[in-house]
Amino acid sequence: MAVIELENMSFYGFHGCFDEEQKIGTHFRVDLEFEADTFKAEQSDNINDTVNYLSVYQTIKRVFEEPSHLLERTARKIGDTLLKEYPQMEYCKIKITKKNPPLGGKLDGVSVSLVLRRTGSK
C-alpha cells in the first residue's frame, strides 16, 4: 500500500451558514490523503495501473463546487464520492480549511478533517 497526498488545493466556494458566505464566498484549502495498492503501477510504470491524481483533483473540485452549509457535509460528500469512484482507495482523509472565517476575531482559518475507510477493508 502507498499513501498518496494532494496537498493545499485552493478553491473558492460558497459554503457557510451565513447569508454573506453563501453570496460572497471565500477561499478554502483542501488536503487529501489516501491509501491505495500501487504494486502493479510500481512494476509497470503505467498510469492506468494506479489512481490518476488529475482525475482525483477534478472529482474533488466538482464536488466542492456544490455549496453546503457545513464543512462537515462537504468533507463527507467528497469522501463518499472518492470511495465510490476510485475502488483502489482503501481509506481517505479529507481536511477542509475555511480561510478567514467570520467568527468575530483574527484567525487564519477553521478546519474539519474526516477519515473514511472502505467498508470491509482491513
Buried (B, 14 or more C-beta within 10 A) or exposed (E): EEEBEBEEBEBEBBBBEEEEBBEEBBEBBBBBBBBBBBEEBEEEEEEEBBBEEEEBBEBBEEBBEEBBEEBEBBBBBBBBBBBEEBEBBBBBBBBBBBBEBEEEEEEEBEBBBBEBBBEEEE
